[in-house]
């Protein structure tokens, strides 16, 4: 839950930096659970709307609230792998783009600093190693 709250509180509009796999997948898991529960509540309370009544008011509001932080998290996850956040646009290539992004989201990030910042895991951070023993 801390990873989910971290994305919402500390990185709401933050498209810079890097996000490690654990941050990404924990946010996605909690996000899925919340969306699922809100979908159930919409059905139970009769808050569905639209021609087929598949959309719920609570689900829609929640989706709008987490849209920007989710995009920011996607960009930061791609940064961790060494790719530009603009690669998110692959999502518009329905099957191939989704699979390609999923592969990148699952792969381990670079173990060294890159142009988007230090390794969020702390492994291979040259600046951290260079500071050992200095006062």
ABEGO torsion letter per residue (X at the ends): XAAAAAAAAAAAABABEBBBAAAAAAAAAAAAAAAAAAAAAAAAAGABBEAAGABBAAAAAAAAAAAAAAAAAAAAAAAAAGBBAAAAAAAABAAAAAAAAAAAAABBBBABBBAAEBBAAGBGBAAAAAABGBX
